[in-house]
Amino acid sequence: MVALVFENVRLSTLVQIAGGSFLMGATGLYLVQKSYQKKVRALPHYVESLKIIADHDKAREALGTPIELGTVDLADRLHNYVDKTKSMLMVPVTGSMAAGFMEVRAVRDTPAGVFSTATIKLHLDDEVVTIYDTGAWREEKSSNPTTTPSTTSK
């Protein structure tokens, strides 16, 4: 009985169904990606870091103006994450003279609290420039659950 149903379906109809499904799926993934990028750009420490780097003379000299931002790689959970009390973002930055990454680290006292920017570092080809540091960021063995502790051999 099932074979009879598929005998009457044209190949062009199946191709159209497959193409439409692919198009809808790709559009859905694109919209989800855009939604997450919008949420990241609305984070308070992201917005604050943009103001700080735009007002920092050495950053403007190193990158050149205008400073443009790329999109955060949401698949890179080692460098881009938000957990209960810590957040780290690696944002691609480009200027007229150089390009690199802006590393933004933020902390909050409670999981319901608001993040405040703790450090901002500018990673360029030949140097790392600390733009802003409150001393609030404390390195732990691993605050990010996707990292693995290093092992030492004896």
C-alpha positions, 0 to 999 in steps of 0.5 A: 500500500505504501509503495502505491503512494510513492509510485504516484509522487513525481520526482520534481515534487520530492525535490521541491519538498526537500528544497523547501525543507532545507531553505526553512531549516537554514533560515531558522538556524540563521535567525537563531544565530542572529537572535543570540548575537543580539542577546550577546550585544545587549549584555551590560559588560559588552556595551560597557567594553565598547565605550571603554575601548572607544575612549582608550587612546592606545587602543585607537592608536593600535587599531586605527579608526573607525573600530568595527566589531565582528560577531562572537563565535558562539561555538567557541565555548572555551573563549565565549561563555556566560556562567553563574558568576563569570563571563568571558567574550572574545570579540573580533575587532578591526580598525584601519591599521590592525585587527585582533580580538577584544577579550572581555571578562566580567563578574557578578556577585550572585547569579541573579545580579548584573555583570560588571566588567572586570578586565578588557584586553586587546589581543593584536598580532604582536602584543596584548594590551590591557585596556581595563582591569578592576582586579575583580577577575580571579582565575580558578582552576576552571570556571568554564565547564567545557575546559579540562584541567591540564595533566602533568606527567611524572 
